[in-house]
Amino acid sequence: MNEVLIVLGTSLATGFAGWIFGGKQVAKNNSDRSEIENLKLITQEWREAAQSWKDMADEYQKKHIDNSRKLTDMADEIQALKRQVARQTKRIAELEKHEKR
């Protein structure tokens, strides 16, 4: 009878210990899975945010390049107009000089 009680007690103790530690292991595995899934979601969100910022930076860079080109064209046009004004001013001065004679 003692032998049966020892075997039965040992079996119950082993089963109970397995249930306790095994349950924690299963819970840990589930926790690890959900933590990994959370990390994947966070990584995905960061990638999407980074892509969004990159797209925005690319757009601003294109606008900056376009504006720089326009500014250069406008500066060239201003210089051409200044030369034209200088020529016209010189011509007016010559015409006034001839009229005074």
C-alpha positions as CSV (number, residue, x, y, z in Angstrom):
1,M,0.0,0.0,0.0
2,N,2.8,2.4,0.8
3,E,4.3,1.7,-2.6
4,V,1.0,2.6,-4.3
5,L,0.8,5.8,-2.3
6,I,4.4,6.7,-3.2
7,V,3.8,6.0,-6.9
8,L,0.5,7.9,-6.8
9,G,2.0,10.8,-4.8
10,T,5.0,11.0,-7.2
11,S,2.8,10.9,-10.2
12,L,0.5,13.7,-8.8
13,A,3.6,15.8,-7.8
14,T,5.1,15.3,-11.2
15,G,1.9,16.2,-13.0
16,F,1.3,19.2,-10.8
17,A,4.9,20.4,-11.3
18,G,4.6,19.9,-15.1
19,W,1.3,21.7,-15.2
20,I,2.7,24.7,-13.2
21,F,5.9,25.0,-15.2
22,G,4.4,23.9,-18.5
23,G,1.6,26.5,-18.2
24,K,4.2,29.2,-17.5
25,Q,6.1,28.0,-20.6
26,V,3.0,28.1,-22.8
27,A,2.2,31.5,-21.4
28,K,5.7,32.7,-22.0
29,N,5.6,31.4,-25.6
30,N,2.3,33.2,-26.2
31,S,3.8,36.3,-24.6
32,D,6.9,36.0,-26.8
33,R,4.7,35.6,-29.8
34,S,2.6,38.6,-29.0
35,E,5.8,40.6,-28.2
36,I,7.3,39.6,-31.5
37,E,4.1,40.5,-33.3
38,N,4.1,43.9,-31.5
39,L,7.7,44.4,-32.6
40,K,6.8,43.6,-36.2
41,L,4.0,46.1,-36.1
42,I,6.2,48.8,-34.6
43,T,8.8,48.1,-37.2
44,Q,6.2,48.3,-39.9
45,E,4.9,51.6,-38.5
46,W,8.5,53.0,-38.4
47,R,9.1,51.9,-42.0
48,E,5.9,53.6,-43.1
49,A,6.8,56.8,-41.2
50,A,10.3,56.8,-42.7
51,Q,8.9,56.3,-46.2
52,S,6.5,59.1,-45.6
53,W,9.3,61.4,-44.4
54,K,11.5,60.3,-47.4
55,D,8.7,61.1,-49.9
56,M,8.1,64.5,-48.3
57,A,11.9,65.2,-48.3
58,D,12.0,64.2,-52.0
59,E,9.1,66.5,-52.8
60,Y,10.7,69.4,-51.0
61,Q,14.0,68.7,-52.8
62,K,12.3,68.8,-56.2
63,K,10.6,72.1,-55.2
64,H,13.9,73.5,-54.1
65,I,15.6,72.5,-57.3
66,D,12.8,74.1,-59.4
67,N,12.9,77.3,-57.3
68,S,16.6,77.5,-57.6
69,R,16.3,77.2,-61.4
70,K,13.6,79.8,-61.5
71,L,15.7,82.1,-59.3
72,T,18.7,81.7,-61.6
73,D,16.5,82.4,-64.7
74,M,15.0,85.5,-63.0
75,A,18.4,86.8,-62.1
76,D,19.6,86.3,-65.7
77,E,16.4,88.1,-66.9
78,I,17.1,91.0,-64.5
79,Q,20.6,91.3,-65.7
80,A,19.4,91.4,-69.3
81,L,16.8,94.0,-68.4
82,K,19.5,96.1,-66.7
83,R,21.6,96.0,-69.8
84,Q,18.7,97.0,-71.9
85,V,17.8,99.9,-69.6
86,A,21.5,101.0,-69.7
87,R,21.4,100.9,-73.5
88,Q,18.2,102.8,-73.7
89,T,19.4,105.4,-71.1
90,K,22.6,105.9,-73.2
91,R,20.5,106.2,-76.4
92,I,18.2,108.7,-74.7
93,A,21.2,110.7,-73.6
94,E,22.6,110.7,-77.1
95,L,19.2,111.8,-78.6
96,E,19.0,114.6,-76.0
97,K,22.5,115.7,-76.9
98,H,21.6,115.8,-80.6
99,E,18.4,117.7,-79.9
100,K,20.3,120.4,-78.0
101,R,22.5,121.1,-81.0
